[in-house]
């Protein structure tokens, strides 16, 4: 090998051969390769492509986000429907229990068993005037009592 080959340089005749085949560029071509003017149309097209791709990605992500939210809300709606059904069933059971607990027969039975109460006799029962149907005799007695009490009440008011 020659000294040029050992230094990493190609011999002149090899360089001429490479230049003829187009494998090697001349110095002018090497300088031109590194200095290019920007093509504004290509730059604008690339910018529009990047913005369009970004908008497309944003649109796809927003559609996917909406679908995910829709699925979440669907699961939440199913859970709320299940809860409502369970609560309606519990409400129905409690209504039946309330009706059974407030029945007069059950209350009377509990009063006799737990508290040892007995039914009242006829002598122990007195009807209140407000709840009894007025008869002719009771109306006459009531008017007599009212007439006797009214003047006494009037006197008491004058004394005060």
C-alpha positions as CSV (number, residue, x, y, z in Angstrom):
1,X,0.0,0.0,0.0
2,X,1.1,3.5,-0.6
3,X,1.5,6.2,2.0
4,X,-1.7,7.9,0.9
5,X,-3.7,4.8,1.5
6,X,-2.2,4.3,4.9
7,X,-3.3,7.9,5.9
8,X,-6.9,7.2,4.8
9,X,-6.6,9.1,1.6
10,X,-7.4,7.6,-1.7
11,X,-4.8,7.7,-4.5
12,X,-5.5,10.3,-7.2
13,X,-6.2,7.8,-9.9
14,X,-8.8,6.1,-7.6
15,X,-10.4,9.5,-7.0
16,X,-10.7,10.3,-10.6
17,X,-12.3,6.9,-11.2
18,X,-14.9,7.6,-8.4
19,X,-15.6,11.0,-9.8
20,X,-16.3,9.6,-13.2
21,X,-18.8,7.1,-11.8
22,X,-20.5,9.8,-9.7
23,X,-19.5,8.1,-6.4
24,X,-17.6,11.0,-5.2
25,X,-18.6,14.7,-5.1
26,X,-16.4,17.5,-6.0
27,X,-15.6,20.2,-3.5
28,X,-18.2,22.5,-5.0
29,X,-20.8,19.8,-4.8
30,X,-20.0,19.1,-1.2
31,X,-20.4,22.8,-0.3
32,X,-23.7,23.0,-2.2
33,X,-24.9,19.8,-0.4
34,X,-24.6,21.4,3.0
35,X,-26.0,24.8,2.1
36,X,-29.6,24.6,0.9
37,X,-32.1,27.3,0.8
38,X,-35.4,26.4,2.5
39,X,-38.3,25.7,0.2
40,X,-41.1,27.8,1.7
41,X,-43.9,25.8,0.0
42,X,-42.5,22.5,1.4
43,X,-42.1,24.1,4.8
44,X,-45.7,25.4,4.8
45,X,-47.0,22.0,3.6
46,X,-45.2,20.3,6.4
47,X,-46.5,22.8,9.0
48,X,-50.1,22.3,7.7
49,X,-49.6,18.5,7.8
50,X,-48.3,18.7,11.4
51,X,-51.2,20.9,12.5
52,X,-53.7,18.7,10.7
53,X,-52.3,15.6,12.3
54,X,-52.4,17.2,15.7
55,X,-56.1,18.2,15.2
56,X,-56.9,14.7,14.1
57,X,-55.2,13.2,17.1
58,X,-57.1,15.7,19.4
59,X,-60.4,14.8,17.7
60,X,-59.8,11.1,18.1
61,X,-58.8,11.5,21.7
62,X,-61.9,13.6,22.5
63,X,-64.2,11.0,20.9
64,X,-62.5,8.2,22.8
65,X,-62.8,10.3,26.1
66,X,-66.5,10.8,25.4
67,X,-67.1,7.1,24.8
68,X,-65.2,6.2,28.1
69,X,-67.4,8.8,29.9
70,X,-70.5,7.3,28.4
71,X,-69.5,3.8,29.5
72,X,-68.8,5.1,33.0
73,X,-72.2,6.8,33.2
74,X,-73.8,3.7,31.9
75,X,-72.3,1.6,34.7
76,X,-73.3,4.3,37.3
77,X,-76.9,4.3,35.9
78,X,-77.1,0.5,36.2
79,X,-75.9,0.7,39.8
80,X,-78.4,3.4,40.7
81,X,-81.2,1.4,39.1
82,X,-80.2,-1.6,41.1
83,X,-80.1,0.5,44.3
84,X,-83.5,2.0,43.5
85,X,-85.0,-1.4,43.0
86,X,-83.6,-2.6,46.3
87,X,-84.9,0.5,48.1
88,X,-88.4,0.1,46.6
89,X,-88.4,-3.5,47.8
90,X,-87.3,-2.5,51.3
91,X,-89.9,0.2,51.3
92,X,-92.6,-2.3,50.4
93,X,-91.5,-4.7,53.2
94,X,-91.4,-1.9,55.7
95,X,-94.9,-0.7,54.7
96,X,-96.2,-4.3,55.2
97,X,-94.4,-4.5,58.6
98,X,-95.9,-1.1,59.7
99,X,-99.4,-2.2,58.7
100,X,-99.0,-5.4,60.6
101,X,-97.5,-3.7,63.7
102,X,-100.3,-1.1,63.8
103,X,-103.2,-3.5,63.5
104,X,-105.5,-3.1,66.5
105,X,-105.9,-6.9,67.0
106,X,-102.1,-7.3,67.4
107,X,-101.9,-4.3,69.7
108,X,-104.7,-5.7,71.9
109,X,-103.0,-9.1,72.0
110,X,-99.7,-7.6,73.0
111,X,-101.4,-5.5,75.7
112,X,-103.0,-8.6,77.2
113,X,-99.9,-10.8,77.0
114,X,-97.1,-8.5,77.8
115,X,-98.7,-5.9,80.0
116,X,-101.4,-8.1,81.6
117,X,-104.3,-5.8,80.6
118,X,-107.9,-7.0,80.5
119,X,-110.9,-5.7,78.6
120,X,-112.8,-2.9,80.3
121,X,-116.2,-3.8,81.7
122,X,-119.4,-1.8,80.8
123,X,-119.3,0.0,84.2
124,X,-115.8,1.3,83.5
125,X,-116.6,2.8,80.2
126,X,-117.9,6.4,80.0
127,X,-118.6,8.2,76.8
128,X,-117.4,11.7,76.4
129,X,-120.0,14.3,75.4
130,X,-118.0,15.4,72.4
131,X,-118.0,11.9,70.9
132,X,-121.5,10.7,71.9
133,X,-124.4,11.2,69.5
134,X,-126.6,13.9,71.0
135,X,-130.0,12.8,72.2
136,X,-132.9,15.0,73.2
137,X,-132.3,14.4,77.0
138,X,-128.6,15.0,76.9
139,X,-129.1,18.2,74.9
140,X,-131.6,19.5,77.6
141,X,-129.1,18.6,80.4
142,X,-126.3,20.3,78.6
143,X,-128.2,23.5,78.1
144,X,-129.2,23.5,81.8
145,X,-125.5,23.2,82.9
146,X,-124.5,25.9,80.5
147,X,-127.1,28.3,81.8
148,X,-126.0,27.7,85.4
149,X,-122.3,28.1,84.6
150,X,-122.5,31.1,82.3
151,X,-123.7,33.8,84.9
152,X,-121.0,32.6,87.4
153,X,-118.3,33.0,84.7
154,X,-119.6,36.5,84.0
155,X,-119.3,37.4,87.7
156,X,-115.8,36.2,87.9
157,X,-114.7,38.2,84.9
158,X,-116.2,41.4,86.5
159,X,-114.4,40.8,89.8
160,X,-111.0,40.6,88.1
